[in-house]
Amino acid sequence: MPAYQTESERARARAAFAQLLTKTKPAVESKMKSLFAGRRKVRAKNGREVREVVDVAEDLSMRGGKRFRAALLVSTYLGQKPRGSMDVALAGGVALEMLQSYLLIQDDWMDGDVERRGGPSAHVALASKLGKGPLPPDRAGAVGAVLASDFVWGLAIEALVDARVDPEIRARALKELIRIHEDVVAGQVLDTVAKDADVELLHDLKTGSYTVRGPLALGALLGGATNPTIKALAKFGEPLGVAFQLRDDLLGVFGTAEEAGRPQGSDLLAGKSSSVLRFALPKLRGPARKAVDGVWKRRNVSARAMKAAITAITDTGSRDAVEKRLASLCTRAELHASKLPLSQRARDELAGASLAIRVGPGGREAR
């Protein structure tokens, strides 16, 4: 029987990943707070508008988030170098969380999302704060958001540059961070302006690159891993990165605001071409189509109208189909996890990450 199929193995992996998150989250957030505090001090003399941009960037960065990416990096770093410095791993984790903030700020603006992590998106917050200047509010919010994202991208680079490692290792790590960034840009092009893009390629580039594959590789590189280890981690991370995005697609339609960190049905409100909706939309007819059209790219939608639209989408079988694909990808990842050239603890943590991704809206586990 393949590894992580028995209940005892799965329980061990889940516990290992939960402990990893518990350890990583407060440690990386403490480093993030210190980084922002230093930049606020430097930028305080640059005027109110600069301070507002920095404050909004910090607020979004510190508001919520499980620090999943940082946890994966810590796991592969210590899995490769069990006696390594936790400060090195945390430097990499902070870099990833800053990259995440950068991408969220821009993605919310591109998609027109008004809420993120239980609060206003950066462009919405900045429209209010900067809208009394020379630009109208919407324009000021957009400009401010682009600049806020640029600011945190700079912090990502700074965090990694400050990692106390051999210069050659630092150079490899920086090159990996830049590659991750480039992959996300390519994925965002496919997601926003391309016609008939391959959905799983899009997911691999836009989400898998900085959510799974990149953090795994970055942690191992900081621990001095060789190319065979990086390749083994890529085999594990490729299916898991796509699975992560499929789970996010499920949350974007079926998740509550608390589960998704944004309004229920946010992908419908944004008119987003997710895997769930690409499956469902061609199958909608009559009243079902009307129900979805009633919330598609709209604001101030009633709870009743959203419920009707979600029911219509569920009835197409899209949720079951996406969950089935997600489960298949996670099974592949868990098999690879059992063979990774890392410590047993790291193998359990990474298998636990895959098991966590299986759990979608309402606590429903894809199998």
C-alpha positions in Angstrom: 0.0 0.0 0.0 1.4 3.5 -0.9 2.5 5.7 2.0 0.0 8.0 3.7 -3.0 5.8 2.9 -3.5 4.3 6.4 -5.4 6.4 8.9 -2.4 6.4 11.3 -0.1 7.7 8.6 -2.5 10.4 7.6 -3.1 11.4 11.2 0.7 11.7 11.8 1.1 13.8 8.7 -1.8 16.1 9.6 -0.4 16.6 13.1 3.1 17.4 11.7 1.7 20.0 9.3 -0.5 21.6 12.0 2.5 21.9 14.3 4.6 23.4 11.5 2.0 26.1 10.9 1.7 26.8 14.6 5.5 27.2 14.8 5.9 29.2 11.6 3.1 31.8 11.7 4.1 33.8 14.8 7.8 33.6 14.0 7.4 34.9 10.5 4.9 37.6 11.4 7.3 38.9 14.1 9.9 39.3 11.4 7.4 41.0 9.1 6.4 43.5 11.8 10.1 44.4 12.3 10.7 44.8 8.6 7.7 47.2 8.3 8.6 49.1 11.4 12.0 49.8 9.9 10.6 51.0 6.6 7.9 53.2 8.3 10.7 55.0 10.2 12.6 55.6 7.0 9.6 56.8 5.1 7.9 58.9 7.8 9.6 62.0 6.5 8.3 61.5 2.9 4.8 62.9 3.6 1.3 61.7 4.4 0.6 60.1 1.0 3.7 57.9 1.2 2.9 56.9 4.8 -0.7 56.0 3.7 0.7 53.7 1.0 3.1 52.0 3.4 0.4 51.7 6.1 -2.1 50.0 3.7 0.6 47.6 2.4 1.4 46.7 6.0 -2.2 46.3 7.0 -3.0 43.9 4.2 0.2 41.9 4.8 -0.4 41.5 8.5 -4.1 40.9 8.2 -4.9 37.2 8.4 -3.2 34.4 6.3 -2.0 31.0 7.6 1.6 31.6 6.3 1.3 28.4 4.3 4.0 29.3 1.9 6.5 30.3 4.6 5.7 27.0 6.4 6.5 25.0 3.3 9.8 26.8 3.0 10.7 26.2 6.7 9.9 22.5 6.2 12.2 22.0 3.2 14.9 24.1 4.7 15.0 22.1 8.0 14.3 18.9 6.1 17.4 19.5 4.1 19.5 21.0 6.9 18.0 19.9 10.3 20.5 21.9 12.3 20.2 25.0 10.1 19.5 28.5 11.4 15.8 29.2 11.8 16.6 32.9 11.1 17.6 31.9 7.5 14.4 30.0 7.0 12.4 32.9 8.4 14.1 35.4 6.0 13.0 33.2 3.1 9.5 33.0 4.6 9.2 36.8 5.0 10.3 37.1 1.3 7.5 34.8 0.2 4.9 36.6 2.4 5.9 39.9 0.9 5.6 38.5 -2.6 2.2 37.2 -1.6 1.1 40.7 -0.6 2.5 42.2 -3.8 0.5 39.7 -5.9 -2.7 40.0 -3.8 -2.7 43.8 -4.1 -2.4 43.7 -7.9 -4.8 40.7 -8.4 -7.5 42.4 -6.4 -7.2 45.6 -8.4 -7.2 43.6 -11.7 -10.2 41.5 -10.7 -12.1 44.4 -9.1 -12.3 42.6 -5.7 -13.3 45.0 -3.0 -12.5 42.8 0.0 -9.5 40.7 1.1 -8.9 38.9 4.4 -11.9 40.4 6.1 -11.1 44.0 5.2 -10.9 46.3 2.2 -8.7 45.5 -0.7 -5.6 47.8 -1.0 -7.0 49.8 -4.0 -10.3 50.4 -2.1 -8.6 51.5 1.1 -6.3 53.8 -0.9 -9.1 55.3 -2.9 -10.5 56.5 0.4 -7.2 57.7 1.8 -5.8 59.3 -1.4 -9.0 60.4 -3.2 -8.9 64.0 -2.0 -5.7 64.7 -3.9 -5.1 65.6 -7.6 -6.6 62.3 -8.8 -10.2 61.1 -8.5 -10.7 58.4 -5.9 -10.8 55.3 -8.2 -7.7 56.5 -10.1 -5.9 57.4 -6.9 -6.7 53.9 -5.5 -5.4 52.1 -8.6 -2.2 54.2 -8.7 -1.7 53.8 -4.9 -2.2 50.0 -5.1 0.4 49.6 -7.9 2.9 51.6 -5.8 2.0 49.7 -2.6 2.6 46.4 -4.4 6.0 47.7 -5.8 6.9 48.6 -2.2 6.3 45.2 -0.8 8.1 43.5 -3.7 11.1 45.5 -2.7 10.7 44.2 0.9 10.7 40.7 -0.4 14.0 41.2 -2.1 15.4 42.9 1.0 14.4 40.1 3.3 16.1 37.5 1.2 19.2 39.6 0.6 19.6 39.9 4.4 19.6 36.1 4.9 22.9 35.1 6.5 24.0 32.4 4.1 26.9 31.8 1.8 26.9 34.4 -1.1 26.5 31.6 -3.7 23.5 30.2 -1.9 22.0 33.6 -1.6 22.4 34.2 -5.4 20.7 30.9 -6.2 17.8 31.8 -3.8 17.4 35.2 -5.4 17.4 33.7 -8.8 14.7 31.3 -7.7 12.6 34.2 -6.3 12.8 36.1 -9.6 11.9 32.9 -11.5 8.8 32.5 -9.3 7.8 36.1 -9.9 8.2 35.7 -13.7 6.0 32.5 -13.7 3.3 34.4 -11.8 3.3 37.2 -14.4 3.0 34.7 -17.2 0.1 33.0 -15.4 -1.6 36.3 -14.8 -1.4 37.1 -18.5 -3.1 33.8 -19.3 -5.7 34.4 -16.6 -6.6 38.0 -17.7 -6.1 38.6 -21.4 -5.5 35.2 -23.1 -8.2 33.3 -25.0 -8.7 29.6 -24.3 -5.7 29.2 -22.0 -4.9 25.8 -20.7 -6.4 25.9 -17.2 -3.9 23.6 -15.5 -1.0 25.4 -17.1 -2.5 28.7 -15.9 -2.9 27.3 -12.4 0.7 25.9 -12.3 2.2 29.3 -13.4 0.0 31.7 -11.5 -0.5 29.8 -8.2 1.6 26.7 -8.1 4.8 28.7 -8.8 4.6 30.9 -5.7 2.4 28.8 -3.5 4.0 25.4 -3.7 6.8 24.8 -6.2 8.7 28.0 -5.4 8.5 27.8 -1.5 9.7 24.2 -1.7 12.6 25.0 -3.9 13.6 28.2 -2.1 13.7 26.5 1.3 15.8 23.6 0.0 18.2 26.0 -1.8 18.7 28.0 1.3 19.6 24.7 3.0 22.2 23.9 0.3 20.2 21.3 -1.6 21.6 19.9 -4.9 19.7 19.7 -8.2 18.4 16.1 -7.6 16.6 17.3 -4.5 15.2 20.3 -6.2 13.9 18.1 -9.0 12.3 15.7 -6.6 10.5 18.6 -4.8 9.3 19.8 -8.2 7.6 16.4 -8.9 5.9 16.7 -5.5 5.0 20.4 -5.9 3.6 20.3 -9.5 0.4 18.5 -8.8 0.0 20.1 -5.4 0.2 23.6 -6.8 -2.6 22.9 -9.3 -4.6 21.3 -6.5 -4.2 24.4 -4.3 -5.7 26.6 -7.0 -8.6 24.1 -7.6 -9.3 24.4 -3.9 -9.2 28.2 -4.2 -11.6 28.0 -7.1 -14.0 25.9 -5.0 -13.8 28.5 -2.2 -14.4 31.3 -4.7 -17.9 29.9 -5.5 -18.9 27.6 -2.6 -17.0 29.0 0.4 -18.4 31.3 3.0 -16.9 34.7 3.5 -15.1 33.4 6.6 -13.6 30.4 4.7 -12.6 32.3 1.6 -11.5 35.6 3.2 -13.7 37.4 0.6 -17.4 37.7 -0.1 -19.3 34.4 -0.8 -19.4 33.8 -4.6 -16.6 36.3 -5.2 -15.6 34.6 -8.4 -19.1 35.1 -9.7 -19.2 38.7 -8.6 -15.8 39.3 -10.4 -16.8 37.3 -13.5 -13.7 35.1 -13.0 -13.0 32.2 -15.4 -12.1 29.6 -12.7 -12.1 25.9 -13.2 -15.4 25.5 -11.5 -17.1 28.1 -13.7 -15.4 26.9 -16.9 -17.0 23.5 -16.2 -20.4 24.9 -15.1 -21.2 27.8 -17.5 -21.6 25.9 -20.7 -24.1 23.5 -19.0 -26.4 26.2 -17.7 -29.9 26.6 -19.3 -33.1 28.5 -18.7 -33.7 29.5 -15.0 -30.3 28.2 -13.9 -28.6 30.5 -16.5 -30.7 33.4 -15.4 -29.8 32.8 -11.8 -26.1 33.0 -12.5 -26.5 36.0 -14.9 -28.2 37.8 -12.0 -25.0 37.8 -10.0 -22.3 37.8 -12.7 -20.1 40.8 -12.5 -22.5 42.6 -10.2 -22.4 44.4 -6.9 -24.8 44.6 -4.0 -26.2 41.1 -4.7 -28.7 39.7 -2.2 -27.9 36.5 -0.2 -31.0 34.9 -1.9 -29.8 35.6 -5.4 -26.3 34.3 -4.6 -27.7 31.2 -3.1 -29.8 30.5 -6.2 -26.7 31.0 -8.4 -24.6 28.7 -6.3 -27.3 26.0 -6.4 -27.5 26.3 -10.2 -23.7 25.8 -10.5 -23.7 22.9 -8.0 -26.4 21.1 -10.1 -24.2 21.1 -13.1 -21.8 18.7 -11.3 -19.0 21.1 -11.4 -18.1 20.9 -7.7 -17.9 17.1 -7.8 -15.8 17.2 -11.0 -13.3 19.7 -9.6 -13.1 17.9 -6.3 -12.4 14.6 -8.1 -9.5 16.2 -10.0 -8.2 17.8 -6.8 -8.2 14.5 -5.0 -6.3 12.8 -7.8 -3.6 15.5 -7.8 -3.2 15.3 -4.0 -2.9 11.5 -4.2 0.0 12.0 -6.6 1.6 14.6 -4.4 1.3 12.4 -1.3 3.0 9.5 -3.1 5.9 11.8 -4.1 6.1 13.1 -0.5 6.9 9.7 0.8 10.0 9.4 -1.4 11.5 12.9 -0.9 15.2 13.0 0.0 14.4 15.0 3.2 14.0 14.1 6.8 11.0 12.0 7.8 9.6 15.0 9.7 9.7 17.1 6.5 8.1 14.3 4.5 5.3 14.1 7.0 4.8 17.9 7.1 4.6 18.0 3.3 2.2 15.1 3.1 0.1 16.9 5.7 0.1 20.0 3.5 -1.4 18.0 0.8 -4.0 16.5 3.1 -4.9 20.0 4.2 -5.5 21.1 0.6 -8.0 18.3 0.2 -10.3 20.0 2.7 -12.5 22.5 0.9 -15.6 24.6 1.7 -17.7 23.4 4.6 -14.8 21.1 5.7 -15.6 18.7 2.8 -12.7 16.5 2.0 -12.0 15.6 -1.6 -11.4 11.9 -2.1 
